[in-house]
Amino acid sequence: MAVGPLLMGSYYGAYRWPLLILATLTGVLGLLVVPPQSKKVSFWVLVVAVLGLMLQGGWMWYNARTFLIENEIYEGVHYLWHLEPVAGQPYPGLPGAVDKAQAWDRLSYVLPCLLLVLSVRQLVAHQVIKLRTMCGCVFWVGVFVAGLGLAQRLSGAEGIYWMDVVDLRGRGYFFATYRSPGIAATYLNMALMLGVAHFFAEVRTRAKSYQRGAAYPICVLIGVLLVFVASIFAGSKAAAVMAVCGLLLWIAGSARMSLRILRYFPLLFPSGSSRERNIILGAIGGAFLLGGLALSETVVERWKGSHEGGYGTLVARQEANKVQVAMVEDEEWGAMGFGPGAFYVLFPIYVEVADADINERWDYAHNDYLQTYVEWGWLGGGMFAVLVAGGFWGGSKSGWLKTAGHKKTHVLYVRGGAIAMVCCMVQALIDFPLQIESIGVIFAILVGAGWGVNSLGRRGAVSEGRKTTQRLT
């Protein structure tokens, strides 16, 4: 949760491996601490989905049927972009990936995330790790990334960490540790929603336990302000809208809790006066509004440029979607798709098939759902849907529908996690956040927590969590 965002976003070159190694170790160690066992049907549905995706991805890699030749001379012929059949394909009549190297590139990221989903589910359900710890970690790292991004942008930095060691390929809109403003803002929006939950939970916990001292909750609130401003200032049009919509969703979905937090907040001050609360919240709220408006110039300019250019980026995304539809309509596409990493390999080929108006090579589809469907087919896509929908439903149910038996702080953190997932999933319709390792790992953790949080209720805690905790201690 910390290494991923801080290490150049962890999604290209050598920068991705520390995160992937740590994620794998965390997943394995988590399952060793709390072995997969439960009487709940939902748990075994999760296990089947995770193992099914692992087996499908592994099989497609093993049975790769072609390999990519990119601007090379092969057997005396110079190919710019060519798929050559694999001479020794193990099972020629069965599905296989279109390129083994690209399949491994994606699997090296997908497999650790799948391990994390199952591992985090176990750790949360058995109360080995706290929701406060996870959400607080994501939030405070997000605060650092937000501060870094603002400092770099305001100082006119030309490289991440003010270093000229990362190829930005003319990306003047890079932000913080991310080469793309949309990806940076998506990550910040997830941290923002968890930050709001962290603030609410801290105020409630301290007020209920009669702890004086508002310093830490105020620091959290200032951090929320910083992350919000950074999300707007990053320059992504869609992500800026999602930042505002996410906060509105928080207010609409937790109106009663928000009013309670306002009543609790004065209890943290020595005088217990609501006047101090009003002054502090008014000052921070004013800075919140002014900061967002003052630093929104980048977003406004991008919206203006997009309008004057006939929304060219949106048109290009629609053309890319048309290319992916052509991939799915190909008779070679089947239940297991074209294999992990296939989009990058097949895109230049199917641009001509679909007669799309695109004159450049795309690494990612700017639509994670279609890309997943192309690469994993209806079988793998269905298992991914079960995985994500189960985690989101579990979080939403415990956060809003069936809160009885859950601690109020758990409810708040689960709501924050669910809204953070919404921000990421909506952005995935027009961008590629789920292809980015540092965001994907955090998303996998939230999905795993959603699968496990139902066990934190009174019945689940007695039957599953507390017994394991006692055994471990």
N, C-alpha and C positions, 0 to 999 in steps of 0.2 A: 504493500500500500504506500510505502514511502520511496523505495528504491525506484519503482517504475516511473512515476512522474518526474522525479528529480534527475534521472539519468537520461537526459535528452529525449524524454518521452518513451524510451525503450522500444522503439518500433522500427529500427532499421540498423543494418550493419552489426558491428560488434556490441553496440549499446543495448541490444535486446537480450543478450545471453545472461547477464547477472540476474535480471528479473525472472527469466524463464527457469533458471536453475533454482533460485530461491522459492519460486512458486511450486515447482515439482517437489522439492524437499519438504515444504510446508504441507503439501497435500499428502505425501507419503507418511510423514511423521504424525499428522493429525489422525490418519486412519489407523496407525499403530497405537496411538494413545487411546482412541475410542474406536475399536473395531466395528465394522458395519454389521449391526444386528438390531433388529426391532420387530415388533409384532404388527406394526402399522403397514397397511397395504400401500399407502402413499410412499413410504420409504422404499419398498421394493419396486415400485414403478420408477422411482428415481434411479435406483441401482441398474435396472434393465435399460433405461434410456442412456445412462452414462456408459455402461459396458457396450451397448449396441453401437453407439457412436465411435467408441474406441476401436471396436472390431471392424466397423465399416471403413474408418479412415486407414487403419493398418492394412486391411486387405487391398484397398485401392492403391496404396503406396507400393505394396509388395507386387501386385499384378499390373504395374504400369505398362501400358501398351505402346506408347510412343515417347520420344524425348525431343526437347526443343533445340534446334540449331539456330542461334541468333548471330547474324553477321559473321559467319565463319565459313571456311572452306572445308567441305566434307566430301571425301572420296573424289577430289578434283573439281568439285562444283562449289561455287560461292553462293551461299544461301543468306538472304537477309533475315528471313523469318520462315522456318520450315519445321514441320513435325515429321520425324523419321521413325518408322516402326522399330520397336525393340526386337532384336533378333531372337533372344532367348526368353520371351515372355512366358512365365510359368504356365498360365492357363489362358490360351488365346481366345477361347470361346466365352470367357467370363468377363465381367466389367473390370476396368482398370483405369488408373489415372492417366492423364494425357502427358504428364511429365513428372518423373520421380523426384527431381530436385525441388520443384515448386510444391509438390505434395508434402515433402518433408518440411519445407519452410513453413507451411501453414500448420502442419501437425505438431511441430515443435512448440507452437503457441496454443493450439486447441487442446492438446492432451493435458498439459498442466492446468488449464482452466477447468476441464472436466473433473480432474482430481480435486481441485479446490472446491467445486460445488459440493461434491460428496463429503469432503473432509470438513468444510465449514458447517454443513448441515449437522454433522455429528458433534462437532465442538460446541455449536450453539444449543442444540437439543439437550446435550448432557451438561450444559452450563460450565464447560471448561474455559470458554472465552466469553467475555461480556460484550453486549451490543454497544455499550458506552465506549469501550476500548476501541472497537473497530470503527465506529462512526467518528469518534474524536480524532483518531489517527488520520483518516481520510480528510477530515475537515482541516486540521492544522497543517497538514502538508499542502492542502489546497490554498491555505492562507499564504504560505511561503511562496508557492508558485505564482499566486496573484501579485504579491508584492514584487517578486522578481520581474514579472512581465511588465508591470507598471513602471518600474525603475528603468528597465531596458528601453521601453517605448519612449518615455519622457527624456531619456538621456541620448536618444538617437543611436542606440547600439545597432551594429550591423551583423551581429552574430549572437547565438545563444551563449549566455554567461559572458558576454562581451568578448568571445573568442572566435577567431576565424578558423575553426577546425571542423565545422559542419557544412556540407554542401547544401546551401539553401536554394540553389537553382533560381536565383532572382526573386525569391519569395520575400518581398518587402513587408508583407503582413505577418511574418512569423511572430509568435507571442510566447514569452516565457521559455519553456523547454520544448515547445512544440513548433513544428515547421508550418503548420496550418492554423489559421485563426479559428476555423470551425471546430477543429479537433480540440484545440486548447480551451475554447469556450464550453464545449460539451463536458470536458473534464471539470471545469470550474463550476458549471451548473450542478453537477452531481455533488461536488463538495459543498456548494451553497445550500442545497436542500438538506443535507446531513447537518450542516452548521446550524440551521434554524431549529432542527430537532434537538441538537446539543444544547442550544441556548434555553429552549423551553424546559428540557429535562433538568438542567442545572438549577434554574430558578425554582422549579417545583420541588426538587429534592432538598435544597437548602431551606426553603420556606417551611416545608413539612417537618424538617428535623430541627427547626428553630436555630439554624446557623446564621449568625450575622456575618456580613461581609459580602459586598456586591462586586468586588474587584474582578474576580474571575468571570462571572456572567457578563460583566461589562466588556471585558477583553474579548469574550466570545462574540458579543454583539458587534464590536468594532471589526472583528475578523469577518463576520458576515457581510458587513458594509464593504470591506476591502475586496472580498471575493466577488460581490455583485458588481461593483464598479469595474473590476478587471474583466469580468465577463462581457460587459457592455463595451469596454474600451478595446477588447481584443479585435473587434472588427467583423465578426461573423453576423450576418443579417439574421439568419434563422435562429442562431443560438441566443442572440440578444432578446428576441421575442420569447424564446423558451424560458429565459431567466425570469422575465416578468410574469409569464403565464404560470411558471412553477410556484412563484411566491403567491400569486392569486389563488392557485390551487391549494396551497397550504392554508391560506386564510379561509377559503370557502369550506375546506374539509375539516378545519379545526377551529371554527369560530368560537365555540364555547370554551375550548381550552385556551385560546388566545386571551379571552376576557379574564379567565382565571389567572393566567400568568401576569396580567396587568395588576390584578389584586394582590398577588403574591409578592411582586417585586418590591414594594415599599418595606416589607418585612425584613429584607436583607440589610437595610440601612440602620444605623444606630438609633436614629430618631423614629424610625418607622413611619415617616411622613410621606404622603403621596406627592407632596410638592417636590421633593428631591427626585422622585421617580419621573415626574412630568418634565422637569428641567433636563435631566439626563437623556431620557428617551426623545424629548423634543430636539435636543442638540444633535443626537446621533441620527434621528430621522431626517433632520434638515440636511445634515452632511450626506446622508444616504441619497436624498433626492438631488441635491445640488451636484454631488459627485457624478451621479449617473447622467445628468443633463450636460454638465460641463465636458465630460469625457466621451460623450456619444458622437462626437464629430466624425470619427472614423466610420461608424455604422451608418450615419446619415449620408456621408459621401459615397459609401458603397451602394446604398439603396438608390441614391440619385444616379450614380453611374450605371447601375443595373437597369433602371428605368429608361435612361437615355439610350442604352445599348439594346433595348428590346428584350431584356431579361435573358441575355445570351447564355448564362450559366444554367438557368432552368431549362432552356431549350436543349442544351447539350446533354443534360441529364435525361431528358425524355428520349433523345436519340440513343443514349446508352442503354436505356431500358428496352428500346426496340431491338437493339443488338442482342440483349440477353433473351428476349422472347424468341428470337431466331435460333438461339442456341438450344432452348428447350424444345422447340419444334423439330429439331434435327432428329432423325430416326436413331442415331447412335446414343442420344441421351436416354437414360432409363431410370429405374427406381433408385439407383445409387449415384446418379448424376455423372458428371465428367471427372469427379475427383477433386480433392482439396487443391487449391492453387490454380485451378483450371482457367479462371477468368482471365488472369494475366496472359496466359498462353494463347487462349482462343480469341480474345477480343479483336486483335488486328485482322484475323481471318474472317470473323463474322461481321465485321464492319462492312466488308464488301458484299457479303451474302444478304445483309439486311438493307444495303444501299443507304447507310446512315451518313448524315452530314457531320462527320467527325474526322479531323485531320491530324490527330495526335494519339499517342499511345497512352492508355490509362492503366495504372497499376491496380486500382480498386474501382468498383462499379458505381460508387456514390448512391447505392441502394443495397444495404446489407441483406435485406430479405431476398431480393431477386438473386444476388450473388450466391447466397447460401443455397437457394433452390437449384441454381445452375450447377454448383459444385457438389452438393450432397444429395440431390434428387429428392423425390417425394418421401422416400424412406428416411433418409438422414434429416431432411428438413422437418418431417413430422416429429422425429425424436427431439430435435432442437426446440420445436414449438412446445412439446410437452415439458421439457426442461425449464424453459423460461416462463411459460404460462403457469406452471406449478409453483415456481418461486414467487411470481408476482401475485398469484391468487392467495398463497399462504400469507404473504405480507399484508395484502389488502384486507383479508379476512380478519387477521389478528389486529390490524391497525384501525379498522372502522366497523366491521360487521359483528364480530364476536370478541369484544374487548373484555368481557367478564372473565375474571380469573387471571388476567394479566396485570402486571405492575404498570402503573401509568407511564413510568419512564420507558418501559419496553414498548408500549403503544406508540409513544412519541418517536422513538428511534425507528420503529418499523414503518411508521407513516413516512418519515424522512427517506428511508430506503426505497419505499414504493414510488414516491414522487421522483427520486433520483433516477430510478429505472425508467419512469415515463419520459423524463427529459432525454435520456440516452436513446430510448427506442423510437421516439418521434424524430430525433435528429438522424437516426439511422435510415429514415426514408429518403433523405436527400444527401446524405454524407456517408462516411465509412468509419464511425467511431468503434464499432465492434470488430474491426480489422486491426485496431491499434492495441498493442499488447498491454500497455499500462492502463488503458481504459477497460479492456476486456477482462483483466484480472480483477479489477474493482467490481465490475458488473457480475462476474462469476461469484465473488464473495457475497454480494447482495442477493443473488439468486439462491445460493446455498443457505444464507440466513433466512430467506423467505420460506424455504422448505423446512427449516428446523424450528422456527420461532413458535409454531403452534404447540410444541412440546414444553414451552415455558409457562403455559397456563397451569392452573392448580393441578388438574388431573394429569396432564402430560408431565409436569415436573415431578410428581410423586412416582409415576410409573416408569419414567425413562431417565430424567435428568438427575434428580437428587441421589438416587441409588448409585449411579455411576460416579458422581462427584464424591460421595462418601468412600467408594471403593478406591478411587484414585488418591484421595488424601490419606 
